[in-house]
Amino acid sequence: MTDLKEVAELARELRALRRSAQLTYQRLSAKSHYTAAPLSAAASGNTVSTRWHGGGHGAP
């Protein structure tokens, strides 16, 4: 099980990186090949997938 503090820290880092790169979730999605929804969910800290799946689908 992932520690909640680790999830919160990951979420903070993801938000900070996205802001510093001046990317919207849509632009980040295009660059990362994940859809905006899982990227936003991970950055919220509410959910973090244990299996990221690329290829433009963004779903495990």
PDB file of N, CA, C, O and CB in Angstrom:
ATOM      1  N   MET A   1       0.844  -1.186   0.000  1.00  0.00           N
ATOM      2  CA  MET A   1       0.000   0.000   0.000  1.00  0.00           C
ATOM      3  C   MET A   1       0.889   1.249   0.000  1.00  0.00           C
ATOM      4  O   MET A   1       1.912   1.297   0.683  1.00  0.00           O
ATOM      5  CB  MET A   1      -0.960  -0.002   1.229  1.00  0.00           C
ATOM      6  N   THR A   2       0.493   2.225  -0.754  1.00  0.00           N
ATOM      7  CA  THR A   2       1.253   3.468  -0.850  1.00  0.00           C
ATOM      8  C   THR A   2       0.921   4.371   0.337  1.00  0.00           C
ATOM      9  O   THR A   2      -0.244   4.555   0.690  1.00  0.00           O
ATOM     10  CB  THR A   2       0.953   4.193  -2.187  1.00  0.00           C
ATOM     11  N   ASP A   3       1.953   4.919   0.934  1.00  0.00           N
ATOM     12  CA  ASP A   3       1.782   5.831   2.054  1.00  0.00           C
ATOM     13  C   ASP A   3       1.094   7.110   1.577  1.00  0.00           C
ATOM     14  O   ASP A   3       1.446   7.658   0.532  1.00  0.00           O
ATOM     15  CB  ASP A   3       3.146   6.154   2.710  1.00  0.00           C
ATOM     16  N   LEU A   4       0.119   7.578   2.342  1.00  0.00           N
ATOM     17  CA  LEU A   4      -0.630   8.774   1.944  1.00  0.00           C
ATOM     18  C   LEU A   4       0.260  10.001   1.839  1.00  0.00           C
ATOM     19  O   LEU A   4       0.013  10.867   0.999  1.00  0.00           O
ATOM     20  CB  LEU A   4      -1.748   9.042   2.931  1.00  0.00           C
ATOM     21  N   LYS A   5       1.285  10.094   2.669  1.00  0.00           N
ATOM     22  CA  LYS A   5       2.214  11.215   2.585  1.00  0.00           C
ATOM     23  C   LYS A   5       2.977  11.181   1.260  1.00  0.00           C
ATOM     24  O   LYS A   5       3.232  12.224   0.658  1.00  0.00           O
ATOM     25  CB  LYS A   5       3.197  11.191   3.770  1.00  0.00           C
ATOM     26  N   GLU A   6       3.338   9.985   0.812  1.00  0.00           N
ATOM     27  CA  GLU A   6       4.037   9.853  -0.465  1.00  0.00           C
ATOM     28  C   GLU A   6       3.138  10.273  -1.624  1.00  0.00           C
ATOM     29  O   GLU A   6       3.593  10.933  -2.559  1.00  0.00           O
ATOM     30  CB  GLU A   6       4.516   8.410  -0.666  1.00  0.00           C
ATOM     31  N   VAL A   7       1.870   9.893  -1.562  1.00  0.00           N
ATOM     32  CA  VAL A   7       0.914  10.271  -2.606  1.00  0.00           C
ATOM     33  C   VAL A   7       0.748  11.784  -2.638  1.00  0.00           C
ATOM     34  O   VAL A   7       0.741  12.391  -3.709  1.00  0.00           O
ATOM     35  CB  VAL A   7      -0.453   9.584  -2.375  1.00  0.00           C
ATOM     36  N   ALA A   8       0.616  12.386  -1.469  1.00  0.00           N
ATOM     37  CA  ALA A   8       0.446  13.840  -1.390  1.00  0.00           C
ATOM     38  C   ALA A   8       1.684  14.546  -1.941  1.00  0.00           C
ATOM     39  O   ALA A   8       1.561  15.535  -2.664  1.00  0.00           O
ATOM     40  CB  ALA A   8       0.180  14.281   0.072  1.00  0.00           C
ATOM     41  N   GLU A   9       2.867  14.050  -1.608  1.00  0.00           N
ATOM     42  CA  GLU A   9       4.105  14.653  -2.106  1.00  0.00           C
ATOM     43  C   GLU A   9       4.216  14.507  -3.627  1.00  0.00           C
ATOM     44  O   GLU A   9       4.600  15.451  -4.317  1.00  0.00           O
ATOM     45  CB  GLU A   9       5.325  14.010  -1.424  1.00  0.00           C
ATOM     46  N   LEU A  10       3.882  13.332  -4.141  1.00  0.00           N
ATOM     47  CA  LEU A  10       3.890  13.123  -5.593  1.00  0.00           C
ATOM     48  C   LEU A  10       2.930  14.090  -6.269  1.00  0.00           C
ATOM     49  O   LEU A  10       3.268  14.688  -7.290  1.00  0.00           O
ATOM     50  CB  LEU A  10       3.513  11.667  -5.940  1.00  0.00           C
ATOM     51  N   ALA A  11       1.746  14.248  -5.714  1.00  0.00           N
ATOM     52  CA  ALA A  11       0.752  15.161  -6.291  1.00  0.00           C
ATOM     53  C   ALA A  11       1.284  16.594  -6.308  1.00  0.00           C
ATOM     54  O   ALA A  11       1.144  17.300  -7.307  1.00  0.00           O
ATOM     55  CB  ALA A  11      -0.574  15.095  -5.496  1.00  0.00           C
ATOM     56  N   ARG A  12       1.896  17.023  -5.199  1.00  0.00           N
ATOM     57  CA  ARG A  12       2.460  18.383  -5.159  1.00  0.00           C
ATOM     58  C   ARG A  12       3.551  18.553  -6.220  1.00  0.00           C
ATOM     59  O   ARG A  12       3.606  19.577  -6.900  1.00  0.00           O
ATOM     60  CB  ARG A  12       3.034  18.689  -3.755  1.00  0.00           C
ATOM     61  N   GLU A  13       4.408  17.556  -6.356  1.00  0.00           N
ATOM     62  CA  GLU A  13       5.487  17.644  -7.340  1.00  0.00           C
ATOM     63  C   GLU A  13       4.944  17.671  -8.766  1.00  0.00           C
ATOM     64  O   GLU A  13       5.434  18.428  -9.604  1.00  0.00           O
ATOM     65  CB  GLU A  13       6.450  16.471  -7.172  1.00  0.00           C
ATOM     66  N   LEU A  14       3.941  16.852  -9.041  1.00  0.00           N
ATOM     67  CA  LEU A  14       3.341  16.854 -10.379  1.00  0.00           C
ATOM     68  C   LEU A  14       2.737  18.212 -10.718  1.00  0.00           C
ATOM     69  O   LEU A  14       2.922  18.720 -11.824  1.00  0.00           O
ATOM     70  CB  LEU A  14       2.269  15.767 -10.481  1.00  0.00           C
ATOM     71  N   ARG A  15       2.013  18.799  -9.764  1.00  0.00           N
ATOM     72  CA  ARG A  15       1.414  20.118 -10.006  1.00  0.00           C
ATOM     73  C   ARG A  15       2.486  21.174 -10.233  1.00  0.00           C
ATOM     74  O   ARG A  15       2.369  22.005 -11.133  1.00  0.00           O
ATOM     75  CB  ARG A  15       0.520  20.528  -8.827  1.00  0.00           C
ATOM     76  N   ALA A  16       3.528  21.137  -9.417  1.00  0.00           N
ATOM     77  CA  ALA A  16       4.608  22.125  -9.548  1.00  0.00           C
ATOM     78  C   ALA A  16       5.327  21.979 -10.890  1.00  0.00           C
ATOM     79  O   ALA A  16       5.639  22.978 -11.537  1.00  0.00           O
ATOM     80  CB  ALA A  16       5.615  21.976  -8.391  1.00  0.00           C
ATOM     81  N   LEU A  17       5.585  20.765 -11.302  1.00  0.00           N
ATOM     82  CA  LEU A  17       6.261  20.543 -12.587  1.00  0.00           C
ATOM     83  C   LEU A  17       5.407  21.024 -13.757  1.00  0.00           C
ATOM     84  O   LEU A  17       5.911  21.654 -14.686  1.00  0.00           O
ATOM     85  CB  LEU A  17       6.595  19.057 -12.763  1.00  0.00           C
ATOM     86  N   ARG A  18       4.109  20.720 -13.702  1.00  0.00           N
ATOM     87  CA  ARG A  18       3.220  21.142 -14.791  1.00  0.00           C
ATOM     88  C   ARG A  18       3.157  22.661 -14.863  1.00  0.00           C
ATOM     89  O   ARG A  18       3.220  23.241 -15.947  1.00  0.00           O
ATOM     90  CB  ARG A  18       1.804  20.559 -14.600  1.00  0.00           C
ATOM     91  N   ARG A  19       3.032  23.307 -13.692  1.00  0.00           N
ATOM     92  CA  ARG A  19       2.979  24.774 -13.668  1.00  0.00           C
ATOM     93  C   ARG A  19       4.291  25.380 -14.165  1.00  0.00           C
ATOM     94  O   ARG A  19       4.274  26.334 -14.943  1.00  0.00           O
ATOM     95  CB  ARG A  19       2.673  25.276 -12.245  1.00  0.00           C
ATOM     96  N   SER A  20       5.417  24.840 -13.729  1.00  0.00           N
ATOM     97  CA  SER A  20       6.709  25.408 -14.131  1.00  0.00           C
ATOM     98  C   SER A  20       6.940  25.237 -15.631  1.00  0.00           C
ATOM     99  O   SER A  20       7.623  26.051 -16.253  1.00  0.00           O
ATOM    100  CB  SER A  20       7.855  24.746 -13.344  1.00  0.00           C
ATOM    101  N   ALA A  21       6.373  24.186 -16.209  1.00  0.00           N
ATOM    102  CA  ALA A  21       6.484  23.972 -17.651  1.00  0.00           C
ATOM    103  C   ALA A  21       5.426  24.760 -18.415  1.00  0.00           C
ATOM    104  O   ALA A  21       5.430  24.773 -19.646  1.00  0.00           O
ATOM    105  CB  ALA A  21       6.362  22.485 -17.975  1.00  0.00           C
ATOM    106  N   GLN A  22       4.521  25.415 -17.694  1.00  0.00           N
ATOM    107  CA  GLN A  22       3.436  26.203 -18.269  1.00  0.00           C
ATOM    108  C   GLN A  22       2.600  25.376 -19.255  1.00  0.00           C
ATOM    109  O   GLN A  22       2.296  25.810 -20.367  1.00  0.00           O
ATOM    110  CB  GLN A  22       4.002  27.441 -18.968  1.00  0.00           C
ATOM    111  N   LEU A  23       2.243  24.168 -18.803  1.00  0.00           N
ATOM    112  CA  LEU A  23       1.440  23.276 -19.636  1.00  0.00           C
ATOM    113  C   LEU A  23       0.045  23.104 -19.055  1.00  0.00           C
ATOM    114  O   LEU A  23      -0.124  22.971 -17.843  1.00  0.00           O
ATOM    115  CB  LEU A  23       2.123  21.913 -19.777  1.00  0.00           C
ATOM    116  N   THR A  24      -0.939  23.109 -19.921  1.00  0.00           N
ATOM    117  CA  THR A  24      -2.281  22.711 -19.516  1.00  0.00           C
ATOM    118  C   THR A  24      -2.286  21.182 -19.479  1.00  0.00           C
ATOM    119  O   THR A  24      -1.367  20.543 -19.992  1.00  0.00           O
ATOM    120  CB  THR A  24      -3.393  23.285 -20.500  1.00  0.00           C
ATOM    121  N   TYR A  25      -3.318  20.599 -18.875  1.00  0.00           N
ATOM    122  CA  TYR A  25      -3.402  19.140 -18.881  1.00  0.00           C
ATOM    123  C   TYR A  25      -3.554  18.605 -20.305  1.00  0.00           C
ATOM    124  O   TYR A  25      -3.080  17.510 -20.608  1.00  0.00           O
ATOM    125  CB  TYR A  25      -4.576  18.671 -18.012  1.00  0.00           C
ATOM    126  N   GLN A  26      -4.207  19.364 -21.175  1.00  0.00           N
ATOM    127  CA  GLN A  26      -4.361  18.930 -22.553  1.00  0.00           C
ATOM    128  C   GLN A  26      -3.003  18.887 -23.269  1.00  0.00           C
ATOM    129  O   GLN A  26      -2.711  17.933 -23.990  1.00  0.00           O
ATOM    130  CB  GLN A  26      -5.329  19.861 -23.297  1.00  0.00           C
ATOM    131  N   ARG A  27      -2.182  19.914 -23.070  1.00  0.00           N
ATOM    132  CA  ARG A  27      -0.858  19.936 -23.701  1.00  0.00           C
ATOM    133  C   ARG A  27       0.058  18.874 -23.096  1.00  0.00           C
ATOM    134  O   ARG A  27       0.836  18.237 -23.806  1.00  0.00           O
ATOM    135  CB  ARG A  27      -0.218  21.327 -23.556  1.00  0.00           C
ATOM    136  N   LEU A  28      -0.041  18.690 -21.779  1.00  0.00           N
ATOM    137  CA  LEU A  28       0.747  17.651 -21.124  1.00  0.00           C
ATOM    138  C   LEU A  28       0.325  16.279 -21.637  1.00  0.00           C
ATOM    139  O   LEU A  28       1.162  15.398 -21.832  1.00  0.00           O
ATOM    140  CB  LEU A  28       0.589  17.728 -19.588  1.00  0.00           C
ATOM    141  N   SER A  29      -0.960  16.107 -21.851  1.00  0.00           N
ATOM    142  CA  SER A  29      -1.487  14.866 -22.389  1.00  0.00           C
ATOM    143  C   SER A  29      -0.876  14.552 -23.754  1.00  0.00           C
ATOM    144  O   SER A  29      -0.463  13.421 -24.011  1.00  0.00           O
ATOM    145  CB  SER A  29      -3.006  14.941 -22.496  1.00  0.00           C
ATOM    146  N   ALA A  30      -0.823  15.539 -24.606  1.00  0.00           N
ATOM    147  CA  ALA A  30      -0.254  15.350 -25.944  1.00  0.00           C
ATOM    148  C   ALA A  30       1.225  14.984 -25.882  1.00  0.00           C
ATOM    149  O   ALA A  30       1.708  14.196 -26.696  1.00  0.00           O
ATOM    150  CB  ALA A  30      -0.439  16.614 -26.780  1.00  0.00           C
ATOM    151  N   LYS A  31       1.936  15.550 -24.927  1.00  0.00           N
ATOM    152  CA  LYS A  31       3.366  15.284 -24.801  1.00  0.00           C
ATOM    153  C   LYS A  31       3.658  13.955 -24.112  1.00  0.00           C
ATOM    154  O   LYS A  31       4.672  13.319 -24.397  1.00  0.00           O
ATOM    155  CB  LYS A  31       4.030  16.405 -24.039  1.00  0.00           C
ATOM    156  N   SER A  32       2.784  13.536 -23.214  1.00  0.00           N
ATOM    157  CA  SER A  32       3.055  12.337 -22.416  1.00  0.00           C
ATOM    158  C   SER A  32       2.364  11.085 -22.935  1.00  0.00           C
ATOM    159  O   SER A  32       2.695   9.978 -22.513  1.00  0.00           O
ATOM    160  CB  SER A  32       2.639  12.572 -21.002  1.00  0.00           C
ATOM    161  N   HIS A  33       1.417  11.245 -23.839  1.00  0.00           N
ATOM    162  CA  HIS A  33       0.635  10.135 -24.388  1.00  0.00           C
ATOM    163  C   HIS A  33      -0.289   9.501 -23.351  1.00  0.00           C
ATOM    164  O   HIS A  33      -0.666   8.336 -23.482  1.00  0.00           O
ATOM    165  CB  HIS A  33       1.563   9.079 -24.951  1.00  0.00           C
ATOM    166  N   TYR A  34      -0.656  10.269 -22.318  1.00  0.00           N
ATOM    167  CA  TYR A  34      -1.687   9.894 -21.362  1.00  0.00           C
ATOM    168  C   TYR A  34      -2.809  10.899 -21.519  1.00  0.00           C
ATOM    169  O   TYR A  34      -2.560  12.056 -21.855  1.00  0.00           O
ATOM    170  CB  TYR A  34      -1.141   9.857 -19.885  1.00  0.00           C
ATOM    171  N   THR A  35      -4.038  10.477 -21.281  1.00  0.00           N
ATOM    172  CA  THR A  35      -5.135  11.427 -21.382  1.00  0.00           C
ATOM    173  C   THR A  35      -5.085  12.384 -20.194  1.00  0.00           C
ATOM    174  O   THR A  35      -4.442  12.101 -19.182  1.00  0.00           O
ATOM    175  CB  THR A  35      -6.500  10.691 -21.443  1.00  0.00           C
ATOM    176  N   ALA A  36      -5.761  13.504 -20.327  1.00  0.00           N
ATOM    177  CA  ALA A  36      -5.742  14.529 -19.285  1.00  0.00           C
ATOM    178  C   ALA A  36      -6.365  14.037 -17.984  1.00  0.00           C
ATOM    179  O   ALA A  36      -5.928  14.438 -16.906  1.00  0.00           O
ATOM    180  CB  ALA A  36      -6.470  15.769 -19.763  1.00  0.00           C
ATOM    181  N   ALA A  37      -7.370  13.182 -18.063  1.00  0.00           N
ATOM    182  CA  ALA A  37      -8.081  12.741 -16.858  1.00  0.00           C
ATOM    183  C   ALA A  37      -7.169  12.042 -15.842  1.00  0.00           C
ATOM    184  O   ALA A  37      -7.175  12.435 -14.675  1.00  0.00           O
ATOM    185  CB  ALA A  37      -9.208  11.806 -17.246  1.00  0.00           C
ATOM    186  N   PRO A  38      -6.380  11.020 -16.229  1.00  0.00           N
ATOM    187  CA  PRO A  38      -5.521  10.398 -15.221  1.00  0.00           C
ATOM    188  C   PRO A  38      -4.384  11.307 -14.757  1.00  0.00           C
ATOM    189  O   PRO A  38      -3.935  11.201 -13.615  1.00  0.00           O
ATOM    190  CB  PRO A  38      -4.946   9.117 -15.767  1.00  0.00           C
ATOM    191  N   LEU A  39      -3.919  12.191 -15.625  1.00  0.00           N
ATOM    192  CA  LEU A  39      -2.890  13.145 -15.213  1.00  0.00           C
ATOM    193  C   LEU A  39      -3.444  14.082 -14.143  1.00  0.00           C
ATOM    194  O   LEU A  39      -2.790  14.341 -13.133  1.00  0.00           O
ATOM    195  CB  LEU A  39      -2.375  13.954 -16.429  1.00  0.00           C
ATOM    196  N   SER A  40      -4.638  14.579 -14.371  1.00  0.00           N
ATOM    197  CA  SER A  40      -5.286  15.464 -13.411  1.00  0.00           C
ATOM    198  C   SER A  40      -5.592  14.724 -12.106  1.00  0.00           C
ATOM    199  O   SER A  40      -5.408  15.266 -11.016  1.00  0.00           O
ATOM    200  CB  SER A  40      -6.576  16.045 -14.008  1.00  0.00           C
ATOM    201  N   ALA A  41      -6.057  13.487 -12.231  1.00  0.00           N
ATOM    202  CA  ALA A  41      -6.371  12.696 -11.041  1.00  0.00           C
ATOM    203  C   ALA A  41      -5.120  12.449 -10.195  1.00  0.00           C
ATOM    204  O   ALA A  41      -5.169  12.548  -8.969  1.00  0.00           O
ATOM    205  CB  ALA A  41      -7.005  11.357 -11.444  1.00  0.00           C
ATOM    206  N   ALA A  42      -4.007  12.131 -10.844  1.00  0.00           N
ATOM    207  CA  ALA A  42      -2.757  11.907 -10.112  1.00  0.00           C
ATOM    208  C   ALA A  42      -2.297  13.190  -9.424  1.00  0.00           C
ATOM    209  O   ALA A  42      -1.836  13.158  -8.283  1.00  0.00           O
ATOM    210  CB  ALA A  42      -1.659  11.392 -11.063  1.00  0.00           C
ATOM    211  N   ALA A  43      -2.423  14.314 -10.119  1.00  0.00           N
ATOM    212  CA  ALA A  43      -2.000  15.598  -9.546  1.00  0.00           C
ATOM    213  C   ALA A  43      -2.920  16.047  -8.416  1.00  0.00           C
ATOM    214  O   ALA A  43      -2.522  16.854  -7.576  1.00  0.00           O
ATOM    215  CB  ALA A  43      -1.958  16.670 -10.630  1.00  0.00           C
ATOM    216  N   SER A  44      -4.141  15.531  -8.390  1.00  0.00           N
ATOM    217  CA  SER A  44      -5.067  15.890  -7.308  1.00  0.00           C
ATOM    218  C   SER A  44      -4.697  15.190  -6.012  1.00  0.00           C
ATOM    219  O   SER A  44      -5.046  15.649  -4.924  1.00  0.00           O
ATOM    220  CB  SER A  44      -6.505  15.540  -7.694  1.00  0.00           C
ATOM    221  N   GLY A  45      -3.989  14.077  -6.134  1.00  0.00           N
ATOM    222  CA  GLY A  45      -3.636  13.309  -4.949  1.00  0.00           C
ATOM    223  C   GLY A  45      -4.738  12.384  -4.486  1.00  0.00           C
ATOM    224  O   GLY A  45      -4.564  11.642  -3.520  1.00  0.00           O
ATOM    225  N   ASN A  46      -5.876  12.421  -5.167  1.00  0.00           N
ATOM    226  CA  ASN A  46      -6.995  11.563  -4.778  1.00  0.00           C
ATOM    227  C   ASN A  46      -6.833  10.133  -5.260  1.00  0.00           C
ATOM    228  O   ASN A  46      -7.331   9.196  -4.636  1.00  0.00           O
ATOM    229  CB  ASN A  46      -8.283  12.127  -5.311  1.00  0.00           C
ATOM    230  N   THR A  47      -6.145   9.973  -6.359  1.00  0.00           N
ATOM    231  CA  THR A  47      -5.948   8.635  -6.906  1.00  0.00           C
ATOM    232  C   THR A  47      -4.648   8.599  -7.677  1.00  0.00           C
ATOM    233  O   THR A  47      -4.307   9.539  -8.394  1.00  0.00           O
ATOM    234  CB  THR A  47      -7.128   8.221  -7.810  1.00  0.00           C
ATOM    235  N   VAL A  48      -3.931   7.512  -7.522  1.00  0.00           N
ATOM    236  CA  VAL A  48      -2.707   7.299  -8.283  1.00  0.00           C
ATOM    237  C   VAL A  48      -2.738   5.863  -8.761  1.00  0.00           C
ATOM    238  O   VAL A  48      -2.787   4.932  -7.957  1.00  0.00           O
ATOM    239  CB  VAL A  48      -1.417   7.600  -7.428  1.00  0.00           C
ATOM    240  N   SER A  49      -2.709   5.688 -10.054  1.00  0.00           N
ATOM    241  CA  SER A  49      -2.740   4.349 -10.619  1.00  0.00           C
ATOM    242  C   SER A  49      -1.422   3.642 -10.360  1.00  0.00           C
ATOM    243  O   SER A  49      -0.353   4.242 -10.475  1.00  0.00           O
ATOM    244  CB  SER A  49      -3.035   4.401 -12.121  1.00  0.00           C
ATOM    245  N   THR A  50      -1.501   2.368 -10.012  1.00  0.00           N
ATOM    246  CA  THR A  50      -0.283   1.585  -9.831  1.00  0.00           C
ATOM    247  C   THR A  50       0.209   1.045 -11.165  1.00  0.00           C
ATOM    248  O   THR A  50       1.334   0.555 -11.259  1.00  0.00           O
ATOM    249  CB  THR A  50      -0.522   0.433  -8.848  1.00  0.00           C
ATOM    250  N   ARG A  51      -0.622   1.131 -12.195  1.00  0.00           N
ATOM    251  CA  ARG A  51      -0.253   0.686 -13.540  1.00  0.00           C
ATOM    252  C   ARG A  51      -0.567   1.778 -14.544  1.00  0.00           C
ATOM    253  O   ARG A  51      -1.720   1.938 -14.946  1.00  0.00           O
ATOM    254  CB  ARG A  51      -0.990  -0.620 -13.916  1.00  0.00           C
ATOM    255  N   TRP A  52       0.435   2.528 -14.952  1.00  0.00           N
ATOM    256  CA  TRP A  52       0.229   3.528 -15.988  1.00  0.00           C
ATOM    257  C   TRP A  52       0.369   2.835 -17.319  1.00  0.00           C
ATOM    258  O   TRP A  52       1.254   2.001 -17.509  1.00  0.00           O
ATOM    259  CB  TRP A  52       1.231   4.715 -15.858  1.00  0.00           C
ATOM    260  N   HIS A  53      -0.497   3.178 -18.229  1.00  0.00           N
ATOM    261  CA  HIS A  53      -0.478   2.593 -19.565  1.00  0.00           C
ATOM    262  C   HIS A  53      -0.426   3.721 -20.570  1.00  0.00           C
ATOM    263  O   HIS A  53      -1.317   4.570 -20.599  1.00  0.00           O
ATOM    264  CB  HIS A  53      -1.717   1.681 -19.811  1.00  0.00           C
ATOM    265  N   GLY A  54       0.600   3.739 -21.390  1.00  0.00           N
ATOM    266  CA  GLY A  54       0.757   4.804 -22.381  1.00  0.00           C
ATOM    267  C   GLY A  54      -0.024   4.523 -23.647  1.00  0.00           C
ATOM    268  O   GLY A  54      -1.067   3.868 -23.622  1.00  0.00           O
ATOM    269  N   GLY A  55       0.482   5.013 -24.724  1.00  0.00           N
ATOM    270  CA  GLY A  55      -0.141   4.784 -26.011  1.00  0.00           C
ATOM    271  C   GLY A  55      -1.355   5.651 -26.262  1.00  0.00           C
ATOM    272  O   GLY A  55      -2.161   5.345 -27.140  1.00  0.00           O
ATOM    273  N   GLY A  56      -1.504   6.739 -25.500  1.00  0.00           N
ATOM    274  CA  GLY A  56      -2.593   7.658 -25.768  1.00  0.00           C
ATOM    275  C   GLY A  56      -3.890   7.330 -25.070  1.00  0.00           C
ATOM    276  O   GLY A  56      -4.853   8.090 -25.172  1.00  0.00           O
ATOM    277  N   HIS A  57      -3.941   6.208 -24.357  1.00  0.00           N
ATOM    278  CA  HIS A  57      -5.195   5.831 -23.728  1.00  0.00           C
ATOM    279  C   HIS A  57      -5.324   6.340 -22.314  1.00  0.00           C
ATOM    280  O   HIS A  57      -6.420   6.716 -21.898  1.00  0.00           O
ATOM    281  CB  HIS A  57      -5.342   4.355 -23.736  1.00  0.00           C
ATOM    282  N   GLY A  58      -4.233   6.364 -21.555  1.00  0.00           N
ATOM    283  CA  GLY A  58      -4.262   6.899 -20.206  1.00  0.00           C
ATOM    284  C   GLY A  58      -5.022   6.053 -19.206  1.00  0.00           C
ATOM    285  O   GLY A  58      -5.377   6.531 -18.129  1.00  0.00           O
ATOM    286  N   ALA A  59      -5.271   4.826 -19.544  1.00  0.00           N
ATOM    287  CA  ALA A  59      -5.995   3.939 -18.627  1.00  0.00           C
ATOM    288  C   ALA A  59      -5.167   2.686 -18.398  1.00  0.00           C
ATOM    289  O   ALA A  59      -4.439   2.247 -19.288  1.00  0.00           O
ATOM    290  CB  ALA A  59      -7.404   3.573 -19.187  1.00  0.00           C
ATOM    291  N   PRO A  60      -5.275   2.111 -17.209  1.00  0.00           N
ATOM    292  CA  PRO A  60      -4.520   0.885 -16.937  1.00  0.00           C
ATOM    293  C   PRO A  60      -5.026  -0.271 -17.742  1.00  0.00           C
ATOM    294  O   PRO A  60      -4.500  -1.378 -17.632  1.00  0.00           O
ATOM    295  CB  PRO A  60      -4.575   0.539 -15.477  1.00  0.00           C
TER     296      PRO A  60
END
